[in-house]
Amino acid sequence: MRYMLEKNFDGRHFMIKSHYDGTLIDAMFFPATSEKIYLKDELKNSSIKPDYINNPTVIMCNPNAFFY
């Protein structure tokens, strides 16, 4: 299922470290635009500012967000 979400909806799979105890949280990101998704390190030293950064982000907090 994850592959279909990545392929059909340009989803990006991430593991996010929690600030509380360092637990890794399994997550998917679906951009609000069709722009290329950049990693944090790619944006850090760059003048690139994609539009999706200024758009709302939806976070689903359930094991695997019922998707995969």
MOPAC internal coordinates of N, CA, C and O (Angstrom, degrees):
PM7 1SCF
backbone

  N    0.0000 0     0.00 0     0.00 0    0    0    0
  C    1.4398 1     0.00 0     0.00 0    1    0    0
  C    1.5323 1   110.89 1     0.00 0    2    1    0
  O    1.2310 1   120.13 1   140.52 1    3    2    1
  N    1.3376 1   117.36 1   -39.48 1    3    2    1
  C    1.4602 1   119.79 1   179.82 1    5    3    2
  C    1.5299 1   110.94 1   -58.91 1    6    5    3
  O    1.2310 1   120.57 1   137.79 1    7    6    5
  N    1.3208 1   116.52 1   -42.21 1    7    6    5
  C    1.4645 1   120.71 1   179.78 1    9    7    6
  C    1.5256 1   110.82 1   -59.19 1   10    9    7
  O    1.2310 1   120.16 1   137.23 1   11   10    9
  N    1.3245 1   117.31 1   -42.77 1   11   10    9
  C    1.4667 1   120.50 1  -179.77 1   13   11   10
  C    1.5289 1   110.93 1   -64.65 1   14   13   11
  O    1.2310 1   120.32 1   140.09 1   15   14   13
  N    1.3273 1   116.99 1   -39.91 1   15   14   13
  C    1.4670 1   119.99 1   178.43 1   17   15   14
  C    1.5230 1   110.86 1   -66.01 1   18   17   15
  O    1.2310 1   120.50 1   139.06 1   19   18   17
  N    1.3324 1   116.64 1   -40.94 1   19   18   17
  C    1.4592 1   120.14 1   178.49 1   21   19   18
  C    1.5266 1   111.06 1   -64.43 1   22   21   19
  O    1.2310 1   120.82 1   136.17 1   23   22   21
  N    1.3148 1   116.04 1   -43.83 1   23   22   21
  C    1.4561 1   120.91 1  -176.24 1   25   23   22
  C    1.5330 1   112.93 1   -74.50 1   26   25   23
  O    1.2310 1   120.13 1   131.60 1   27   26   25
  N    1.3231 1   117.36 1   -48.40 1   27   26   25
  C    1.4589 1   121.40 1  -173.68 1   29   27   26
  C    1.5180 1   114.43 1   -80.65 1   30   29   27
  O    1.2310 1   120.20 1   151.43 1   31   30   29
  N    1.3322 1   117.23 1   -28.57 1   31   30   29
  C    1.4610 1   119.80 1  -175.09 1   33   31   30
  C    1.5223 1   112.63 1  -122.02 1   34   33   31
  O    1.2310 1   120.09 1  -164.25 1   35   34   33
  N    1.3193 1   117.42 1    15.75 1   35   34   33
  C    1.4671 1   122.55 1  -179.30 1   37   35   34
  C    1.5210 1   112.09 1    54.52 1   38   37   35
  O    1.2310 1   120.67 1  -144.54 1   39   38   37
  N    1.3264 1   116.32 1    35.46 1   39   38   37
  C    1.4583 1   120.30 1   178.76 1   41   39   38
  C    1.5124 1   110.91 1   -72.98 1   42   41   39
  O    1.2310 1   121.02 1   -26.21 1   43   42   41
  N    1.3148 1   115.66 1   153.79 1   43   42   41
  C    1.4600 1   121.52 1   179.71 1   45   43   42
  C    1.5235 1   108.29 1  -128.22 1   46   45   43
  O    1.2310 1   120.27 1   -55.56 1   47   46   45
  N    1.3149 1   117.09 1   124.44 1   47   46   45
  C    1.4576 1   122.53 1  -178.84 1   49   47   46
  C    1.5246 1   109.42 1   -83.97 1   50   49   47
  O    1.2310 1   120.76 1   -46.38 1   51   50   49
  N    1.3412 1   116.16 1   133.62 1   51   50   49
  C    1.4616 1   121.84 1   179.21 1   53   51   50
  C    1.5175 1   109.89 1  -137.01 1   54   53   51
  O    1.2310 1   121.23 1   -26.02 1   55   54   53
  N    1.3062 1   115.25 1   153.98 1   55   54   53
  C    1.4615 1   122.25 1   167.10 1   57   55   54
  C    1.5322 1   104.41 1  -114.32 1   58   57   55
  O    1.2310 1   121.03 1   -60.20 1   59   58   57
  N    1.3243 1   115.63 1   119.80 1   59   58   57
  C    1.4616 1   121.35 1  -176.18 1   61   59   58
  C    1.5185 1   108.89 1  -107.70 1   62   61   59
  O    1.2310 1   120.50 1   -49.58 1   63   62   61
  N    1.3329 1   116.66 1   130.42 1   63   62   61
  C    1.4603 1   120.90 1   179.51 1   65   63   62
  C    1.5259 1   109.11 1   -83.68 1   66   65   63
  O    1.2310 1   120.66 1   -51.56 1   67   66   65
  N    1.3513 1   116.34 1   128.44 1   67   66   65
  C    1.4612 1   119.82 1   179.42 1   69   67   66
  C    1.5310 1   109.63 1   -72.38 1   70   69   67
  O    1.2310 1   121.17 1   -30.97 1   71   70   69
  N    1.3072 1   115.37 1   149.03 1   71   70   69
  C    1.4748 1   120.34 1   178.77 1   73   71   70
  C    1.5230 1   111.16 1   -75.52 1   74   73   71
  O    1.2310 1   120.65 1   154.74 1   75   74   73
  N    1.3178 1   116.36 1   -25.26 1   75   74   73
  C    1.4660 1   120.96 1  -174.87 1   77   75   74
  C    1.5290 1   112.78 1   -70.01 1   78   77   75
  O    1.2310 1   120.63 1   121.81 1   79   78   77
  N    1.3386 1   116.41 1   -58.19 1   79   78   77
  C    1.4658 1   118.88 1  -175.28 1   81   79   78
  C    1.5281 1   114.21 1  -133.99 1   82   81   79
  O    1.2310 1   120.65 1  -172.19 1   83   82   81
  N    1.3337 1   116.37 1     7.81 1   83   82   81
  C    1.4607 1   119.52 1   177.45 1   85   83   82
  C    1.5119 1   114.54 1    82.39 1   86   85   83
  O    1.2310 1   120.02 1  -175.55 1   87   86   85
  N    1.3299 1   117.57 1     4.45 1   87   86   85
  C    1.4599 1   121.32 1   177.26 1   89   87   86
  C    1.5251 1   109.68 1   -59.27 1   90   89   87
  O    1.2310 1   120.42 1   -41.48 1   91   90   89
  N    1.3217 1   116.80 1   138.52 1   91   90   89
  C    1.4634 1   120.28 1   177.96 1   93   91   90
  C    1.5255 1   109.70 1   -85.30 1   94   93   91
  O    1.2310 1   120.87 1   -48.88 1   95   94   93
  N    1.3234 1   115.94 1   131.12 1   95   94   93
  C    1.4525 1   122.82 1  -179.27 1   97   95   94
  C    1.5201 1   108.14 1  -109.61 1   98   97   95
  O    1.2310 1   120.66 1   -56.28 1   99   98   97
  N    1.3220 1   116.34 1   123.72 1   99   98   97
  C    1.4581 1   122.63 1   179.11 1  101   99   98
  C    1.5217 1   108.59 1   -74.90 1  102  101   99
  O    1.2310 1   119.66 1   -52.37 1  103  102  101
  N    1.3371 1   118.26 1   127.63 1  103  102  101
  C    1.4680 1   120.91 1  -175.20 1  105  103  102
  C    1.5225 1   111.40 1  -144.73 1  106  105  103
  O    1.2310 1   121.17 1   -22.24 1  107  106  105
  N    1.3374 1   115.36 1   157.76 1  107  106  105
  C    1.4671 1   123.20 1   172.64 1  109  107  106
  C    1.5187 1   107.10 1  -124.22 1  110  109  107
  O    1.2310 1   120.50 1   -39.51 1  111  110  109
  N    1.3232 1   116.64 1   140.49 1  111  110  109
  C    1.4602 1   122.02 1   177.06 1  113  111  110
  C    1.5203 1   108.16 1  -116.48 1  114  113  111
  O    1.2310 1   120.98 1   -50.50 1  115  114  113
  N    1.3294 1   115.73 1   129.50 1  115  114  113
  C    1.4564 1   122.20 1   176.35 1  117  115  114
  C    1.5176 1   107.33 1  -118.77 1  118  117  115
  O    1.2310 1   119.67 1   -69.53 1  119  118  117
  N    1.3244 1   118.24 1   110.47 1  119  118  117
  C    1.4605 1   120.58 1  -176.52 1  121  119  118
  C    1.5239 1   112.21 1   -66.81 1  122  121  119
  O    1.2310 1   121.19 1   -28.39 1  123  122  121
  N    1.3278 1   115.34 1   151.61 1  123  122  121
  C    1.4611 1   121.16 1   179.07 1  125  123  122
  C    1.5295 1   111.73 1   -79.37 1  126  125  123
  O    1.2310 1   120.50 1   169.11 1  127  126  125
  N    1.3012 1   116.64 1   -10.89 1  127  126  125
  C    1.4639 1   121.23 1   179.25 1  129  127  126
  C    1.5200 1   109.23 1  -128.14 1  130  129  127
  O    1.2310 1   120.28 1    -4.67 1  131  130  129
  N    1.3028 1   117.07 1   175.33 1  131  130  129
  C    1.4680 1   120.69 1   179.40 1  133  131  130
  C    1.5275 1   112.57 1   -93.62 1  134  133  131
  O    1.2310 1   120.44 1  -165.78 1  135  134  133
  N    1.3188 1   116.76 1    14.22 1  135  134  133
  C    1.4654 1   120.79 1   179.52 1  137  135  134
  C    1.5256 1   111.62 1   -69.62 1  138  137  135
  O    1.2310 1   121.22 1   -19.68 1  139  138  137
  N    1.3160 1   115.27 1   160.32 1  139  138  137
  C    1.4605 1   120.85 1   174.59 1  141  139  138
  C    1.5274 1   108.48 1   -62.32 1  142  141  139
  O    1.2310 1   120.59 1   -40.63 1  143  142  141
  N    1.3276 1   116.48 1   139.37 1  143  142  141
  C    1.4639 1   121.67 1   177.70 1  145  143  142
  C    1.5200 1   108.10 1   -89.94 1  146  145  143
  O    1.2310 1   120.87 1   -52.34 1  147  146  145
  N    1.3183 1   115.93 1   127.66 1  147  146  145
  C    1.4618 1   121.25 1  -179.50 1  149  147  146
  C    1.5163 1   110.39 1  -105.54 1  150  149  147
  O    1.2310 1   120.80 1   -30.93 1  151  150  149
  N    1.3159 1   116.08 1   149.07 1  151  150  149
  C    1.4569 1   121.54 1   173.59 1  153  151  150
  C    1.5149 1   109.41 1   -79.75 1  154  153  151
  O    1.2310 1   120.77 1   -20.04 1  155  154  153
  N    1.3181 1   116.13 1   159.96 1  155  154  153
  C    1.4652 1   121.79 1  -179.17 1  157  155  154
  C    1.5318 1   111.57 1   -54.27 1  158  157  155
  O    1.2310 1   120.43 1   136.13 1  159  158  157
  N    1.3177 1   116.78 1   -43.87 1  159  158  157
  C    1.4662 1   120.90 1  -179.45 1  161  159  158
  C    1.5230 1   112.29 1   -65.23 1  162  161  159
  O    1.2310 1   120.36 1   147.07 1  163  162  161
  N    1.3416 1   116.91 1   -32.93 1  163  162  161
  C    1.4614 1   120.43 1   178.93 1  165  163  162
  C    1.5293 1   111.08 1   -69.22 1  166  165  163
  O    1.2310 1   120.17 1   147.96 1  167  166  165
  N    1.3183 1   117.27 1   -32.04 1  167  166  165
  C    1.4650 1   121.37 1  -178.72 1  169  167  166
  C    1.5221 1   112.61 1   -85.13 1  170  169  167
  O    1.2310 1   120.69 1   155.74 1  171  170  169
  N    1.3261 1   116.29 1   -24.26 1  171  170  169
  C    1.4628 1   122.05 1  -174.56 1  173  171  170
  C    1.5270 1   113.06 1   -55.37 1  174  173  171
  O    1.2310 1   119.73 1   130.00 1  175  174  173
  N    1.2982 1   118.11 1   -50.00 1  175  174  173
  C    1.4652 1   122.48 1  -176.07 1  177  175  174
  C    1.5214 1   111.71 1  -110.23 1  178  177  175
  O    1.2310 1   120.84 1  -140.26 1  179  178  177
  N    1.3162 1   115.99 1    39.74 1  179  178  177
  C    1.4492 1   119.84 1  -175.07 1  181  179  178
  C    1.5242 1   110.40 1  -136.73 1  182  181  179
  O    1.2310 1   121.30 1   -22.34 1  183  182  181
  N    1.3097 1   115.12 1   157.66 1  183  182  181
  C    1.4632 1   120.25 1   175.91 1  185  183  182
  C    1.5321 1   110.71 1   -90.35 1  186  185  183
  O    1.2310 1   120.38 1  -178.01 1  187  186  185
  N    1.3269 1   116.89 1     1.99 1  187  186  185
  C    1.4643 1   121.56 1   179.86 1  189  187  186
  C    1.5222 1   109.17 1   -70.65 1  190  189  187
  O    1.2310 1   120.56 1   -52.86 1  191  190  189
  N    1.3186 1   116.54 1   127.14 1  191  190  189
  C    1.4598 1   122.21 1   176.13 1  193  191  190
  C    1.5258 1   108.23 1  -133.90 1  194  193  191
  O    1.2310 1   119.99 1   -93.16 1  195  194  193
  N    1.3353 1   117.62 1    86.84 1  195  194  193
  C    1.4601 1   120.56 1  -177.59 1  197  195  194
  C    1.5303 1   112.06 1   -64.04 1  198  197  195
  O    1.2310 1   120.69 1   -30.43 1  199  198  197
  N    1.3258 1   116.29 1   149.57 1  199  198  197
  C    1.4619 1   122.45 1  -179.13 1  201  199  198
  C    1.5212 1   112.96 1   -60.92 1  202  201  199
  O    1.2310 1   120.04 1   148.57 1  203  202  201
  N    1.3408 1   117.53 1   -31.43 1  203  202  201
  C    1.4617 1   118.77 1  -175.76 1  205  203  202
  C    1.5274 1   112.60 1   -64.41 1  206  205  203
  O    1.2310 1   119.91 1   161.40 1  207  206  205
  N    1.3202 1   117.78 1   -18.60 1  207  206  205
  C    1.4636 1   120.79 1   177.85 1  209  207  206
  C    1.5272 1   110.43 1   -67.76 1  210  209  207
  O    1.2310 1   120.13 1   149.73 1  211  210  209
  N    1.3197 1   117.36 1   -30.27 1  211  210  209
  C    1.4623 1   121.75 1  -178.87 1  213  211  210
  C    1.5213 1   113.47 1   -90.58 1  214  213  211
  O    1.2310 1   119.70 1   179.87 1  215  214  213
  N    1.3232 1   118.17 1    -0.13 1  215  214  213
  C    1.4523 1   122.54 1  -179.44 1  217  215  214
  C    1.5217 1   110.34 1  -100.16 1  218  217  215
  O    1.2310 1   120.15 1   -19.67 1  219  218  217
  N    1.3448 1   117.32 1   160.33 1  219  218  217
  C    1.4668 1   120.25 1  -179.60 1  221  219  218
  C    1.5313 1   112.36 1   -61.83 1  222  221  219
  O    1.2310 1   121.18 1   -28.09 1  223  222  221
  N    1.3091 1   115.36 1   151.91 1  223  222  221
  C    1.4551 1   122.55 1   175.89 1  225  223  222
  C    1.5205 1   108.34 1  -118.27 1  226  225  223
  O    1.2310 1   120.35 1   -44.92 1  227  226  225
  N    1.3143 1   116.93 1   135.08 1  227  226  225
  C    1.4592 1   121.88 1   178.01 1  229  227  226
  C    1.5234 1   107.91 1  -103.61 1  230  229  227
  O    1.2310 1   120.80 1   -50.83 1  231  230  229
  N    1.3179 1   116.08 1   129.17 1  231  230  229
  C    1.4604 1   121.25 1   178.19 1  233  231  230
  C    1.5165 1   107.92 1  -116.31 1  234  233  231
  O    1.2310 1   120.59 1   -56.15 1  235  234  233
  N    1.3274 1   116.47 1   123.85 1  235  234  233
  C    1.4564 1   121.46 1   177.47 1  237  235  234
  C    1.5175 1   108.12 1  -104.66 1  238  237  235
  O    1.2310 1   120.66 1   -61.12 1  239  238  237
  N    1.3017 1   116.34 1   118.88 1  239  238  237
  C    1.4624 1   120.97 1  -174.57 1  241  239  238
  C    1.5168 1   111.54 1  -108.52 1  242  241  239
  O    1.2310 1   120.88 1  -104.04 1  243  242  241
  N    1.2906 1   115.93 1    75.96 1  243  242  241
  C    1.4466 1   122.49 1   175.52 1  245  243  242
  C    1.5287 1   105.27 1  -147.28 1  246  245  243
  O    1.2310 1   118.90 1   -30.11 1  247  246  245
  N    1.3178 1   119.71 1   149.89 1  247  246  245
  C    1.4576 1   118.54 1  -179.75 1  249  247  246
  C    1.5245 1   111.65 1   -49.39 1  250  249  247
  O    1.2310 1   120.96 1   -63.46 1  251  250  249
  N    1.2925 1   115.76 1   116.54 1  251  250  249
  C    1.4609 1   124.81 1  -178.79 1  253  251  250
  C    1.5210 1   112.81 1    60.70 1  254  253  251
  O    1.2310 1   119.75 1  -164.23 1  255  254  253
  N    1.3098 1   118.08 1    15.77 1  255  254  253
  C    1.4606 1   124.19 1   175.54 1  257  255  254
  C    1.5328 1   112.35 1    49.85 1  258  257  255
  O    1.2310 1   120.37 1  -152.45 1  259  258  257
  N    1.3096 1   116.90 1    27.55 1  259  258  257
  C    1.4667 1   123.68 1  -179.08 1  261  259  258
  C    1.5204 1   113.52 1    60.91 1  262  261  259
  O    1.2310 1   119.32 1  -163.95 1  263  262  261
  N    1.3216 1   118.90 1    16.05 1  263  262  261
  C    1.4564 1   120.11 1  -175.39 1  265  263  262
  C    1.5247 1   114.57 1  -108.07 1  266  265  263
  O    1.2310 1   118.88 1   139.97 1  267  266  265
  N    1.2892 1   119.74 1   -40.03 1  267  266  265
  C    1.4553 1   119.91 1  -175.87 1  269  267  266
  C    1.5031 1   111.31 1  -144.25 1  270  269  267
  O    1.2310 1   120.10 1   180.00 1  271  270  269

